[in-house]
Amino acid sequence: MGDIALSILVLGVLAMCFGAWLAYKRRDTKRAVLMLVLALVMAANVAIWTMPGPAEQSLAQAAREAD
């Protein structure tokens, strides 16, 4: 289940970047910047969940083993 959530987050990051580009083309810079900020937050969440910790295990792997 966690893998699916991370995959959806990555797709969301790509969609937000594309939407920001479209908003910027329409000269809606405020919306474009907000979408890019959201994409950065989502990418940071993916990075946090996939980076290995001190036990050489990522948070996603630890959650999988807890089930």
C-alpha positions, 0 to 999 in steps of 0.5 A, spaced: 500 500 500 505 504 501 508 503 494 502 505 491 501 512 495 509 514 494 507 512 486 501 517 486 505 522 490 510 522 484 505 522 479 502 528 483 509 532 483 509 531 475 502 533 475 503 540 479 509 541 475 506 541 469 500 545 471 505 550 474 507 551 467 501 552 464 499 557 469 505 561 468 504 561 460 497 564 462 500 569 466 497 566 473 504 567 476 501 566 483 498 560 482 504 557 478 508 559 484 503 555 489 503 549 485 511 549 485 511 550 492 506 544 493 510 540 488 516 541 492 513 539 499 510 533 496 517 531 493 520 532 500 515 527 503 517 522 498 524 523 499 523 522 507 519 516 506 524 513 501 531 515 504 534 509 509 535 511 516 540 509 521 538 502 521 539 502 513 531 501 512 527 506 510 520 509 513 516 505 507 520 498 509 519 499 516 511 500 515 511 494 510 514 490 516 510 492 521 504 489 517 
